[in-house]
Amino acid sequence: MPPDTRPLPELVSFLETLPEPHILCDRDYRIIAANAAYRRSWPEARSVIGRTCYDVSHHYSVPCDRAGESCPLARSLQSGQRERVLHLHHTPRGEEYVNIELSPVRDAGGEIAWFIEKMEPMHVARGVSDHRGLIGRSPAFQRMLELIARVAPSDASVLLQGESGTGKELLASAVHEASRRAEGPFVVVDCSGLPETLFESEVFGHERGAFTGATARKPGLVEAASGGTLFLDEVGDIPLGMQVKLLRLLETGTYRRVGSTELRRADIRLVSATHRPLKRMIAEGGFRQDLYFRINTFPITVPPLREREGDLPLLIDSLLERVAPKRTLSLSPAALRVLCNYPFPGNVRELRNVLERASLMCDGELIGPEHLPEEVLHPERESAESRFASGSPSAADAPVRDPLDLEEVQRQAMLRAVRAHRGSRRELAHRLGISERTLYRRLKALGLLDGEGGGESGAWSVEGS
């Protein structure tokens, strides 16, 4: 370190030209300078010069890494390189998630003397209760949010994988809003709700006369998403025949409307989501491996609600504002304890439904346990009743079998699925998330076929049913 540790005036002057909030820190975390963009974001606060960055941003008395967080300055000192993290900052507007990019500045001797820190608020998420955007403070939520912050500015394809009800469409929208395509459209394709006969024309569009009922030219959803983001929800439900056409779109960036020979160019960013196990579907022949590699450039696992420790009260406050915007509802401590002990298999979607029902049952402003549904108050009773209603034996009634007899376990599971199904083989295969050929092969291997039935997807029966 040279005797004079003051930064060059030219360096401070350079910071003033930058449009994003920037500060200059020394190796001891002290803020040496702050540019105009940073000062505008703290109009009523006292000067930050001379204070530590962890005091200003976090109200900590020690650096972030000693308070249980990842400190970009400590990491940069160790790596000697630029570091990026996502932090939850205290600001005049409340707590906000902020993307931090910290770059070391070396002196004439090659030693790190200062750090330039760039801050970009992530407006799509909050660490406090809010009626819009993503909400959470748990480690699992923050890890997911950091991945979103990293991938959003690019055009990389994103695959969101998680249980039903975890809010994957909201996350896809957050990726879009934090990208450079935010001013463009965000178009949702519900793949589970599109039959194979309509999928191609809905996604790619069709020309007049392309098929019976096509009385006019219709642009597809790919065209509608031009300049923005195309979100394929439940991508695991796309029929195999359509997967080939989607793969061609992603590989070449071009497509044709149904009934047209004209090659059109797509200008989209793809985000996909599914709750299905795509790797297992690939092994079973229900999903193309080459398409999986195309959509899985940047995978993000969406944590279930039960793994987001501490986020439940924040979500409850936010959801109550949404389901009953004209009331000031809150939960009693007893009701909150009940919800905190419930596993929420339906995740945030189920939580919203529970709160909406409770708001309708509550005449006052305080929701108590008596306003919560029975399955939340007594989940063990509900589970037992569900097993009884479905015909599943209890542990006491179940026949004793070798636990390693996997073939018998598979046979019984498939037999239950077939007995409960009323419809064609194709419909059952779709329900199980496998191809019709795979279903036929499994039924045959397990000895459950009784003849060939009425054709490729017609009527059929099962031995013993």
C-alpha positions as semicolon CSV with decimal commas, in nm:
position;residue;x (nm);y (nm);z (nm)
1;M;0,000;0,000;0,000
2;P;0,144;0,343;-0,086
3;P;0,169;0,603;0,191
4;D;-0,108;0,813;0,034
5;T;-0,422;0,599;0,025
6;R;-0,650;0,870;-0,109
7;P;-0,815;0,773;-0,441
8;L;-0,729;0,969;-0,752
9;P;-0,968;1,261;-0,817
10;E;-1,008;1,125;-1,170
11;L;-1,151;0,801;-1,027
12;V;-1,407;0,986;-0,816
13;S;-1,495;1,206;-1,115
14;F;-1,545;0,893;-1,329
15;L;-1,802;0,756;-1,081
16;E;-2,010;1,072;-1,123
17;T;-2,060;0,992;-1,493
18;L;-2,215;0,650;-1,427
19;P;-2,598;0,631;-1,441
20;E;-2,635;0,353;-1,180
21;P;-2,569;0,404;-0,807
22;H;-2,197;0,351;-0,731
23;I;-1,982;0,392;-0,422
24;L;-1,606;0,377;-0,370
25;C;-1,483;0,183;-0,064
26;D;-1,144;0,119;0,089
27;R;-1,016;-0,215;0,219
28;D;-1,169;-0,141;0,561
29;Y;-1,525;-0,118;0,419
30;R;-1,535;0,263;0,456
31;I;-1,722;0,458;0,189
32;I;-1,483;0,712;0,033
33;A;-1,715;0,853;-0,235
34;A;-2,070;0,812;-0,365
35;N;-2,188;0,925;-0,708
36;A;-2,493;1,141;-0,782
37;A;-2,712;0,840;-0,871
38;Y;-2,644;0,688;-0,528
39;R;-2,704;1,017;-0,348
40;R;-3,038;1,057;-0,527
41;S;-3,149;0,719;-0,394
42;W;-3,085;0,843;-0,037
43;P;-3,224;1,200;-0,058
44;E;-3,318;1,236;0,309
45;A;-3,040;1,030;0,466
46;R;-2,732;1,170;0,633
47;S;-2,406;1,154;0,442
48;V;-2,267;0,806;0,389
49;I;-1,907;0,924;0,345
50;G;-1,683;0,779;0,614
51;R;-1,937;0,518;0,723
52;T;-1,894;0,148;0,652
53;C;-2,090;-0,010;0,369
54;Y;-2,234;-0,277;0,602
55;D;-2,364;-0,009;0,840
56;V;-2,534;0,188;0,562
57;S;-2,678;-0,104;0,366
58;H;-2,755;-0,359;0,639
59;H;-2,747;-0,168;0,969
60;Y;-2,488;-0,423;1,082
61;S;-2,211;-0,351;1,331
62;V;-1,984;-0,610;1,166
63;P;-1,908;-0,699;0,800
64;C;-2,162;-0,916;0,615
65;D;-1,953;-1,234;0,628
66;R;-1,942;-1,211;1,008
67;A;-2,322;-1,164;1,014
68;G;-2,398;-1,481;0,820
69;E;-2,412;-1,334;0,468
70;S;-2,185;-1,348;0,167
71;C;-1,963;-1,039;0,161
72;P;-1,849;-0,936;-0,189
73;L;-1,561;-0,727;-0,051
74;A;-1,420;-1,016;0,152
75;R;-1,463;-1,247;-0,147
76;S;-1,291;-1,000;-0,379
77;L;-0,997;-0,963;-0,141
78;Q;-0,961;-1,341;-0,148
79;S;-1,011;-1,395;-0,522
80;G;-0,861;-1,070;-0,649
81;Q;-1,145;-1,051;-0,901
82;R;-1,483;-0,890;-0,953
83;E;-1,758;-1,046;-0,740
84;R;-2,140;-1,044;-0,770
85;V;-2,397;-1,116;-0,500
86;L;-2,762;-1,048;-0,424
87;H;-2,822;-0,869;-0,093
88;L;-3,122;-0,751;0,103
89;H;-3,056;-0,381;0,173
90;H;-3,218;-0,125;0,398
91;T;-3,320;0,172;0,183
92;P;-3,537;0,482;0,236
93;R;-3,814;0,282;0,065
94;G;-3,778;-0,015;0,303
95;E;-3,596;-0,343;0,252
96;E;-3,512;-0,418;-0,110
97;Y;-3,318;-0,687;-0,292
98;V;-3,017;-0,532;-0,465
99;N;-2,774;-0,679;-0,718
100;I;-2,421;-0,595;-0,606
101;E;-2,127;-0,593;-0,846
102;L;-1,797;-0,513;-0,676
103;S;-1,474;-0,454;-0,870
104;P;-1,127;-0,419;-0,713
105;V;-0,907;-0,119;-0,808
106;R;-0,531;-0,169;-0,780
107;D;-0,261;0,085;-0,702
108;A;0,068;0,136;-0,885
109;G;0,221;-0,154;-0,694
110;G;-0,051;-0,395;-0,807
111;E;-0,216;-0,417;-0,464
112;I;-0,591;-0,379;-0,417
113;A;-0,644;-0,033;-0,271
114;W;-1,015;0,039;-0,333
115;F;-1,336;-0,120;-0,450
116;I;-1,603;0,019;-0,681
117;E;-1,948;-0,113;-0,589
118;K;-2,237;-0,092;-0,834
119;M;-2,592;-0,138;-0,703
120;E;-2,901;-0,226;-0,907
121;P;-3,231;-0,275;-0,718
122;M;-3,416;-0,594;-0,814
123;H;-3,765;-0,448;-0,829
124;V;-3,937;-0,782;-0,893
125;A;-3,873;-0,906;-0,536
126;R;-3,909;-0,777;-0,182
127;G;-3,797;-0,894;0,161
128;V;-4,107;-0,755;0,328
129;S;-4,478;-0,811;0,283
130;D;-4,595;-0,657;-0,041
131;H;-4,894;-0,692;-0,270
132;R;-4,682;-0,739;-0,580
133;G;-4,373;-0,928;-0,690
134;L;-4,180;-1,208;-0,522
135;I;-4,168;-1,212;-0,143
136;G;-3,931;-1,393;0,089
137;R;-3,620;-1,383;0,306
138;S;-3,542;-1,751;0,359
139;P;-3,207;-1,890;0,241
140;A;-3,382;-2,116;-0,013
141;F;-3,572;-1,817;-0,155
142;Q;-3,259;-1,601;-0,173
143;R;-3,059;-1,875;-0,350
144;M;-3,334;-1,901;-0,612
145;L;-3,354;-1,522;-0,646
146;E;-2,979;-1,492;-0,701
147;L;-3,004;-1,735;-0,992
148;I;-3,287;-1,528;-1,140
149;A;-3,077;-1,213;-1,103
150;R;-2,787;-1,376;-1,286
151;V;-2,979;-1,522;-1,579
152;A;-3,241;-1,251;-1,636
153;P;-3,020;-1,000;-1,825
154;S;-2,920;-1,269;-2,080
155;D;-3,128;-1,441;-2,347
156;A;-3,050;-1,791;-2,216
157;S;-3,335;-2,043;-2,199
158;V;-3,453;-2,099;-1,842
159;L;-3,616;-2,414;-1,703
160;L;-3,809;-2,374;-1,377
161;Q;-3,861;-2,705;-1,198
162;G;-4,069;-2,741;-0,885
163;E;-4,386;-2,876;-0,732
164;S;-4,730;-2,756;-0,838
165;G;-4,839;-2,436;-0,669
166;T;-4,491;-2,295;-0,603
167;G;-4,547;-1,991;-0,826
168;K;-4,347;-2,083;-1,135
169;E;-4,544;-1,845;-1,360
170;L;-4,470;-1,558;-1,121
171;L;-4,100;-1,648;-1,136
172;A;-4,109;-1,661;-1,516
173;S;-4,265;-1,315;-1,515
174;A;-3,987;-1,198;-1,282
175;V;-3,722;-1,326;-1,526
176;H;-3,899;-1,131;-1,802
177;E;-3,934;-0,809;-1,599
178;A;-3,566;-0,815;-1,497
179;S;-3,450;-0,869;-1,857
180;R;-3,379;-0,628;-2,138
181;R;-3,699;-0,758;-2,300
182;A;-3,913;-0,619;-2,015
183;E;-4,084;-0,370;-2,246
184;G;-4,188;-0,654;-2,479
185;P;-4,478;-0,897;-2,434
186;F;-4,487;-1,183;-2,185
187;V;-4,691;-1,461;-2,346
188;V;-4,801;-1,771;-2,153
189;V;-4,862;-2,107;-2,323
190;D;-5,050;-2,353;-2,102
191;C;-4,915;-2,675;-2,253
192;S;-5,134;-2,897;-2,035
193;G;-5,450;-2,729;-2,164
194;L;-5,371;-2,761;-2,536
195;P;-5,475;-3,084;-2,712
196;E;-5,232;-3,214;-2,973
197;T;-5,468;-3,124;-3,257
198;L;-5,463;-2,756;-3,159
199;F;-5,111;-2,720;-3,023
200;E;-4,936;-2,644;-3,352
201;S;-5,187;-2,387;-3,477
202;E;-5,205;-2,212;-3,138
203;V;-4,829;-2,188;-3,098
204;F;-4,720;-2,129;-3,458
205;G;-5,041;-1,987;-3,609
206;H;-5,221;-2,097;-3,925
207;E;-5,324;-1,972;-4,267
208;R;-5,680;-1,944;-4,391
209;G;-5,801;-2,281;-4,515
210;A;-5,516;-2,473;-4,350
211;F;-5,772;-2,708;-4,194
212;T;-6,146;-2,735;-4,139
213;G;-6,261;-2,433;-3,942
214;A;-5,961;-2,214;-4,032
215;T;-6,171;-1,937;-4,183
216;A;-5,906;-1,667;-4,137
217;R;-5,533;-1,629;-4,095
218;K;-5,428;-1,641;-3,730
219;P;-5,087;-1,544;-3,587
220;G;-4,956;-1,787;-3,325
221;L;-4,830;-1,730;-2,972
222;V;-4,468;-1,733;-3,092
223;E;-4,548;-1,437;-3,313
224;A;-4,739;-1,266;-3,031
225;A;-4,431;-1,297;-2,809
226;S;-4,198;-1,134;-3,063
227;G;-3,952;-0,905;-2,889
228;G;-4,044;-1,050;-2,550
229;T;-4,065;-1,376;-2,359
230;L;-4,253;-1,696;-2,441
231;F;-4,337;-1,894;-2,128
232;L;-4,416;-2,263;-2,177
233;D;-4,599;-2,370;-1,863
234;E;-4,599;-2,748;-1,796
235;V;-4,361;-2,813;-2,083
236;G;-4,359;-3,182;-1,988
237;D;-4,714;-3,211;-2,126
238;I;-4,617;-3,119;-2,483
239;P;-4,707;-3,409;-2,718
240;L;-4,405;-3,591;-2,866
241;G;-4,500;-3,492;-3,220
242;M;-4,499;-3,126;-3,126
243;Q;-4,171;-3,152;-2,937
244;V;-3,994;-3,200;-3,273
245;K;-4,141;-2,875;-3,408
246;L;-4,052;-2,686;-3,091
247;L;-3,696;-2,818;-3,110
248;R;-3,668;-2,692;-3,469
249;L;-3,785;-2,348;-3,356
250;L;-3,520;-2,334;-3,082
251;E;-3,239;-2,467;-3,302
252;T;-3,300;-2,252;-3,610
253;G;-3,498;-1,960;-3,470
254;T;-3,752;-2,010;-3,750
255;Y;-4,100;-2,160;-3,787
256;R;-4,390;-2,189;-4,032
257;R;-4,757;-2,125;-3,977
258;V;-4,977;-2,428;-4,036
259;G;-5,066;-2,434;-4,408
260;S;-4,784;-2,197;-4,508
261;T;-4,451;-2,249;-4,683
262;E;-4,316;-1,912;-4,569
263;L;-4,033;-1,937;-4,318
264;R;-4,076;-1,685;-4,038
265;R;-3,810;-1,578;-3,790
266;A;-3,884;-1,580;-3,418
267;D;-3,749;-1,314;-3,181
268;I;-3,827;-1,466;-2,841
269;R;-3,665;-1,555;-2,511
270;L;-3,787;-1,895;-2,386
271;V;-3,874;-1,975;-2,025
272;S;-4,020;-2,318;-1,948
273;A;-4,164;-2,472;-1,634
274;T;-4,272;-2,816;-1,520
275;H;-4,348;-3,022;-1,211
276;R;-4,279;-3,344;-1,399
277;P;-3,949;-3,541;-1,368
278;L;-3,822;-3,476;-1,720
279;K;-3,513;-3,698;-1,687
280;R;-3,731;-3,994;-1,594
281;M;-3,967;-3,911;-1,881
282;I;-3,668;-3,915;-2,118
283;A;-3,571;-4,262;-1,996
284;E;-3,930;-4,378;-2,047
285;G;-3,961;-4,227;-2,394
286;G;-4,206;-3,954;-2,299
287;F;-3,979;-3,653;-2,357
288;R;-3,707;-3,585;-2,614
289;Q;-3,356;-3,563;-2,475
290;D;-3,241;-3,313;-2,739
291;L;-3,529;-3,079;-2,651
292;Y;-3,447;-3,114;-2,281
293;F;-3,091;-2,996;-2,344
294;R;-3,225;-2,699;-2,543
295;I;-3,466;-2,575;-2,277
296;N;-3,239;-2,658;-1,982
297;T;-2,962;-2,407;-2,050
298;F;-3,014;-2,250;-1,707
299;P;-3,212;-2,469;-1,465
300;I;-3,365;-2,317;-1,151
301;T;-3,522;-2,531;-0,880
302;V;-3,823;-2,361;-0,719
303;P;-3,833;-2,455;-0,348
304;P;-4,160;-2,582;-0,199
305;L;-4,321;-2,373;0,072
306;R;-4,219;-2,619;0,347
307;E;-3,850;-2,547;0,268
308;R;-3,889;-2,167;0,286
309;E;-3,839;-2,133;0,660
310;G;-3,959;-1,797;0,791
311;D;-4,136;-1,689;0,471
312;L;-4,485;-1,801;0,573
313;P;-4,577;-1,489;0,781
314;L;-4,462;-1,259;0,498
315;L;-4,667;-1,452;0,243
316;I;-4,972;-1,457;0,470
317;D;-4,968;-1,078;0,511
318;S;-4,928;-1,027;0,137
319;L;-5,194;-1,279;0,037
320;L;-5,447;-1,140;0,284
321;E;-5,410;-0,803;0,112
322;R;-5,488;-0,970;-0,219
323;V;-5,782;-1,190;-0,117
324;A;-5,947;-0,921;0,097
325;P;-5,814;-0,583;-0,024
326;K;-6,087;-0,380;0,149
327;R;-6,030;-0,534;0,495
328;T;-5,740;-0,522;0,742
329;L;-5,730;-0,891;0,822
330;S;-5,465;-1,058;1,036
331;L;-5,408;-1,399;1,195
332;S;-5,425;-1,475;1,563
333;P;-5,109;-1,632;1,714
334;A;-5,297;-1,963;1,746
335;A;-5,402;-1,961;1,379
336;L;-5,048;-1,875;1,273
337;R;-4,913;-2,169;1,475
338;V;-5,158;-2,401;1,299
339;L;-5,046;-2,281;0,955
340;C;-4,677;-2,303;1,049
341;N;-4,727;-2,669;1,149
342;Y;-4,909;-2,760;0,827
343;P;-4,692;-2,899;0,540
344;F;-4,887;-2,729;0,255
345;P;-4,856;-2,996;-0,014
346;G;-5,025;-2,750;-0,252
347;N;-4,765;-2,483;-0,168
348;V;-4,841;-2,112;-0,212
349;R;-5,149;-2,184;-0,422
350;E;-5,297;-2,388;-0,138
351;L;-5,201;-2,118;0,115
352;R;-5,391;-1,858;-0,088
353;N;-5,698;-2,082;-0,105
354;V;-5,686;-2,145;0,271
355;L;-5,663;-1,773;0,344
356;E;-5,940;-1,682;0,101
357;R;-6,173;-1,936;0,264
358;A;-6,074;-1,813;0,612
359;S;-6,146;-1,452;0,512
360;L;-6,496;-1,555;0,405
361;M;-6,557;-1,747;0,728
362;C;-6,432;-1,461;0,948
363;D;-6,677;-1,178;1,022
364;G;-6,427;-0,968;1,216
365;E;-6,071;-0,866;1,143
366;L;-5,887;-1,144;1,330
367;I;-5,870;-1,492;1,175
368;G;-5,860;-1,768;1,436
369;P;-5,817;-2,148;1,415
370;E;-6,197;-2,187;1,398
371;H;-6,192;-2,016;1,057
372;L;-5,939;-2,259;0,907
373;P;-6,045;-2,568;0,707
374;E;-6,054;-2,908;0,872
375;E;-5,773;-3,055;0,663
376;V;-5,538;-2,784;0,792
377;L;-5,644;-2,825;1,155
378;H;-5,619;-3,206;1,143
379;P;-5,396;-3,308;0,850
380;E;-5,337;-3,657;0,992
381;R;-5,714;-3,725;0,998
382;E;-5,753;-3,595;0,644
383;S;-5,470;-3,819;0,525
384;A;-5,630;-4,128;0,681
385;E;-5,971;-4,042;0,529
386;S;-5,811;-3,994;0,186
387;R;-5,652;-4,337;0,205
388;F;-5,985;-4,492;0,303
389;A;-6,177;-4,314;0,026
390;S;-5,925;-4,421;-0,238
391;G;-5,936;-4,782;-0,126
392;S;-5,573;-4,781;-0,016
393;P;-5,515;-5,017;0,278
394;S;-5,391;-4,884;0,607
395;A;-5,063;-5,006;0,752
396;A;-5,254;-5,246;0,978
397;D;-5,461;-5,395;0,694
398;A;-5,189;-5,413;0,430
399;P;-5,062;-5,764;0,351
400;V;-4,706;-5,828;0,458
401;R;-4,476;-5,853;0,159
402;D;-4,108;-5,849;0,099
403;P;-4,025;-5,474;0,086
404;L;-3,771;-5,546;-0,186
405;D;-4,034;-5,706;-0,418
406;L;-4,029;-5,400;-0,647
407;E;-4,202;-5,582;-0,932
408;E;-4,505;-5,657;-0,713
409;V;-4,511;-5,297;-0,586
410;Q;-4,507;-5,168;-0,944
411;R;-4,774;-5,418;-1,047
412;Q;-5,008;-5,315;-0,764
413;A;-4,955;-4,943;-0,834
414;M;-5,027;-4,990;-1,203
415;L;-5,328;-5,211;-1,124
416;R;-5,476;-4,941;-0,899
417;A;-5,424;-4,679;-1,170
418;V;-5,594;-4,898;-1,432
419;R;-5,889;-4,988;-1,208
420;A;-5,950;-4,622;-1,127
421;H;-5,931;-4,520;-1,495
422;R;-6,231;-4,496;-1,726
423;G;-6,121;-4,423;-2,078
424;S;-5,871;-4,509;-2,348
425;R;-5,514;-4,628;-2,318
426;R;-5,396;-4,297;-2,462
427;E;-5,576;-4,102;-2,188
428;L;-5,426;-4,321;-1,915
429;A;-5,077;-4,279;-2,060
430;H;-5,126;-3,902;-2,059
431;R;-5,248;-3,913;-1,699
432;L;-4,942;-4,115;-1,590
433;G;-4,705;-3,885;-1,780
434;I;-4,567;-4,159;-2,008
435;S;-4,602;-4,246;-2,376
436;E;-4,869;-4,488;-2,492
437;R;-4,602;-4,729;-2,615
438;T;-4,431;-4,725;-2,273
439;L;-4,766;-4,789;-2,102
440;Y;-4,836;-5,089;-2,330
441;R;-4,487;-5,229;-2,264
442;R;-4,528;-5,196;-1,887
443;L;-4,873;-5,353;-1,883
444;K;-4,748;-5,644;-2,090
445;A;-4,438;-5,693;-1,872
446;L;-4,651;-5,693;-1,557
447;G;-4,905;-5,934;-1,705
448;L;-5,192;-5,686;-1,692
449;L;-5,303;-5,698;-2,058
450;D;-5,611;-5,894;-2,161
451;G;-5,605;-5,893;-2,536
452;E;-5,540;-5,596;-2,756
453;G;-5,871;-5,420;-2,700
454;G;-6,020;-5,194;-2,957
455;G;-5,720;-5,061;-3,139
456;E;-5,432;-4,825;-3,076
457;S;-5,616;-4,607;-2,829
458;G;-5,954;-4,771;-2,804
459;A;-6,125;-4,980;-2,537
460;W;-5,917;-5,232;-2,344
461;S;-5,934;-5,438;-2,028
462;V;-5,706;-5,572;-1,756
463;E;-5,676;-5,918;-1,609
464;G;-5,839;-5,938;-1,269
465;S;-6,025;-5,611;-1,304
